[in-house]
Amino acid sequence: MTEAPAPPQPTLDRLAAGRATGALLCDAGTLYLVEGEVVHAESPAAPGLDVLLIRTGRLPEEGWQEAVNSGGARCQVAHTLLDSGRLARGELELCHLAALYDAAYFVLAPDAGPVRFRSGVAHWLGPVRPVHAGHLEQENRRRRQLLHDIWPFEDVDTAPVTRREVAGGGLHGGHLAGEPRAPTPTRRQRDVLDLADGTHTPAAIARSLGRPAFHTLIDVRRLAAAGLIETPREPVAVATADVLPWAAQNQVDPDTALLRRIRDALEASL
């Protein structure tokens, strides 16, 4: 096992250039590589593939456990799921890529190091759809910028969040004269607000809802920008240009946008 003090992304780039196979570990999670390409990612901050499949009703919990028991020791859980007929290949690839990009966002964060590399380590899921290291870097850069544009205070990403009661009681109660009325949350955002009880972090909310953590961060930051949840600390004044207008923020559902990008990537590789 080798250890490097450098941030995760430069280390991943070197491993990719050397077509390395093994596991890249840091406090934020683990990336698994096969011949320099990322084949799986895990992070405590992001729901795993099992959570995304089970909580959305695509796969019963016993079906997942059967596949793990049958194929885990041989690193062929994905193969077992496909052979069982419980999931179509395209469906598994989409869900797997969603989980991979979600976890990799946290593993490759600039402050996630130091990293360690264990050569030859394989993940029990087995091969599904590899991702080039450069693609992860581009997507993570885009995601960090998107979150900053919505609400530039990162503390809200990790602390328990609390639904804010507006003046007059309730989320949509009365408001002070001259104060703009809080915008109406979308259905997705209402699900997040229902769990914003001061005990759930965004990561816990994502697991409870069976949604990617990054999509939940988008909703949390939009709600913070709209004044509908309390932030961990009182932020300094935000310039109008730093926060997207509420209507513009909600034009594209993050799940739909991600699925489109994943679909395009799959089609490009065929």
Secondary structure as UniProt FT lines:
FT   STRAND          2..4
FT   HELIX           8..17
FT   TURN            18..19
FT   STRAND          22..26
FT   TURN            27..28
FT   STRAND          29..34
FT   TURN            35..36
FT   STRAND          37..42
FT   TURN            44..45
FT   HELIX           49..55
FT   TURN            56..57
FT   HELIX           61..71
FT   TURN            72..75
FT   HELIX           77..84
FT   HELIX           89..107
FT   TURN            110..111
FT   STRAND          115..119
FT   TURN            124..125
FT   HELIX           133..150
FT   HELIX           154..157
FT   STRAND          162..163
FT   TURN            167..168
FT   TURN            171..172
FT   TURN            177..178
FT   HELIX           187..194
FT   HELIX           202..209
FT   HELIX           213..225
FT   TURN            226..227
FT   STRAND          229..230
FT   HELIX           240..242
FT   HELIX           246..249
FT   HELIX           254..269
//
